Amino acid sequence: MNDRAEAGASQQPAAEPSPWNLPNALTVLRILMVPVFLVLLLAHGGDDVTTRWWALVVFLLAMLTDKIDGDLARKHNLVTNFGKIADPIADKSLMAAALIGLAIIVELPWWVPVIILVREFGITVLRFFMIRIAVMPASRGGKIKTVLQTVAIGLFLLIYPLAPLVPSVVYVILLVFAWVVMTAAIVVTIVTGVDYCVQAVKLYREAQGGAAGAGDGSGRGDSGPGNGNGARG
């Protein structure tokens, strides 16, 4: 009897880790770094080289914390509900601050942040809505999109303070490369956004079909839970 009780207890799902852990602390730190980054970027209209260097440093450190907290949470089983909510908020806030800040100081046209941020926040809302139906995991394309956005923003942050230190031809090459990466980021952002919408529609239809199948089975009374009709939808 005791052996069975112990076995049953061991099969129970493990309790969620405490939210008071290092990965979550790094996530909170990243959120706090967003206004610091924005103040440094916008100081003196974005024309101060020193504050622009510091803005780049803060941006890179913030992105580094994103990598570290994710790795730590997975490695040490410290994934929490707080982290699941706060981490994307931190990421989106930092990206939004960078894109909007670069547009304010006229180093990016406004259509760039509009396209990217409408997609980012729109898909975030969609994924929260779809939680009631099914979890929509981040796709490989989504991860590529994040890398491209990070590199593109980093390059645009770097170009202005670096301009006085390099020959004009190097500056032009960097600017062209930054736009190539940003264009790739925009394309992948749009494509992955459409893909998420297609997935959401498919999952919604499958869920509706499954619910309809289960309802038909219960109404007829000749389909038990083991025949699989409801599962097939």
Solvent accessible surface area in square Angstrom, and as a share of the most:
residue,aa,sasa,rsa
1,M,172,0.77
2,N,114,0.59
3,D,113,0.58
4,R,168,0.61
5,A,67,0.52
6,E,116,0.52
7,A,46,0.36
8,G,35,0.34
9,A,60,0.47
10,S,91,0.59
11,Q,149,0.66
12,Q,125,0.56
13,P,128,0.80
14,A,93,0.72
15,A,96,0.74
16,E,87,0.39
17,P,33,0.21
18,S,65,0.42
19,P,65,0.41
20,W,232,0.81
21,N,23,0.12
22,L,104,0.52
23,P,5,0.03
24,N,9,0.05
25,A,56,0.44
26,L,29,0.14
27,T,3,0.02
28,V,59,0.34
29,L,81,0.40
30,R,0,0.00
31,I,58,0.29
32,L,111,0.55
33,M,24,0.11
34,V,18,0.10
35,P,75,0.47
36,V,77,0.44
37,F,0,0.00
38,L,54,0.27
39,V,104,0.60
40,L,37,0.18
41,L,0,0.00
42,L,54,0.27
43,A,25,0.20
44,H,142,0.63
45,G,50,0.48
46,G,1,0.01
47,D,95,0.49
48,D,44,0.23
49,V,56,0.32
50,T,85,0.49
51,T,27,0.16
52,R,0,0.00
53,W,79,0.28
54,W,141,0.50
55,A,0,0.00
56,L,15,0.08
57,V,58,0.33
58,V,16,0.09
59,F,0,0.00
60,L,91,0.45
61,L,87,0.43
62,A,0,0.00
63,M,28,0.13
64,L,94,0.47
65,T,13,0.08
66,D,30,0.15
67,K,126,0.53
68,I,69,0.35
69,D,5,0.03
70,G,17,0.16
71,D,56,0.29
72,L,42,0.21
73,A,15,0.11
74,R,167,0.61
75,K,162,0.69
76,H,101,0.45
77,N,107,0.55
78,L,47,0.23
79,V,65,0.37
80,T,2,0.01
81,N,87,0.45
82,F,93,0.39
83,G,12,0.12
84,K,125,0.53
85,I,90,0.46
86,A,7,0.05
87,D,40,0.21
88,P,39,0.24
89,I,89,0.45
90,A,0,0.00
91,D,33,0.17
92,K,39,0.17
93,S,37,0.24
94,L,0,0.00
95,M,12,0.05
96,A,13,0.10
97,A,9,0.07
98,A,0,0.00
99,L,1,0.00
100,I,63,0.32
101,G,0,0.00
102,L,0,0.00
103,A,3,0.02
104,I,88,0.45
105,I,22,0.11
106,V,128,0.74
107,E,52,0.23
108,L,4,0.02
109,P,49,0.31
110,W,133,0.47
111,W,135,0.47
112,V,0,0.00
113,P,2,0.01
114,V,81,0.46
115,I,59,0.30
116,I,0,0.00
117,L,23,0.11
118,V,105,0.60
119,R,27,0.10
120,E,5,0.02
121,F,92,0.38
122,G,38,0.37
123,I,13,0.07
124,T,32,0.19
125,V,102,0.58
126,L,40,0.20
127,R,81,0.29
128,F,99,0.41
129,F,98,0.41
130,M,3,0.01
131,I,102,0.52
132,R,181,0.66
133,I,57,0.29
134,A,32,0.25
135,V,117,0.67
136,M,6,0.03
137,P,91,0.57
138,A,55,0.43
139,S,30,0.19
140,R,200,0.73
141,G,23,0.22
142,G,9,0.08
143,K,128,0.54
144,I,86,0.43
145,K,14,0.06
146,T,49,0.28
147,V,91,0.52
148,L,39,0.19
149,Q,4,0.02
150,T,26,0.15
151,V,66,0.38
152,A,0,0.00
153,I,1,0.00
154,G,11,0.11
155,L,22,0.11
156,F,6,0.02
157,L,0,0.00
158,L,44,0.22
159,I,9,0.05
160,Y,72,0.27
161,P,0,0.00
162,L,35,0.17
163,A,35,0.27
164,P,96,0.60
165,L,126,0.63
166,V,38,0.22
167,P,87,0.55
168,S,88,0.57
169,V,93,0.54
170,V,53,0.31
171,Y,74,0.28
172,V,79,0.45
173,I,106,0.54
174,L,36,0.18
175,L,58,0.29
176,V,85,0.49
177,F,103,0.43
178,A,0,0.00
179,W,78,0.27
180,V,89,0.51
181,V,13,0.07
182,M,1,0.00
183,T,72,0.42
184,A,37,0.28
185,A,0,0.00
186,I,14,0.07
187,V,80,0.46
188,V,33,0.19
189,T,0,0.00
190,I,81,0.41
191,V,92,0.53
192,T,10,0.06
193,G,6,0.06
194,V,87,0.50
195,D,62,0.32
196,Y,6,0.02
197,C,63,0.38
198,V,91,0.52
199,Q,53,0.24
200,A,6,0.05
201,V,73,0.42
202,K,126,0.53
203,L,47,0.23
204,Y,98,0.37
205,R,172,0.63
206,E,99,0.45
207,A,40,0.31
208,Q,96,0.43
209,G,26,0.25
210,G,21,0.20
211,A,66,0.51
212,A,60,0.47
213,G,17,0.16
214,A,54,0.42
215,G,42,0.41
216,D,84,0.43
217,G,6,0.06
218,S,91,0.58
219,G,67,0.65
220,R,140,0.51
221,G,66,0.63
222,D,106,0.55
223,S,23,0.15
224,G,41,0.39
225,P,149,0.94
226,G,79,0.76
227,N,64,0.33
228,G,25,0.24
229,N,45,0.23
230,G,27,0.26
231,A,98,0.76
232,R,180,0.66
233,G,57,0.55
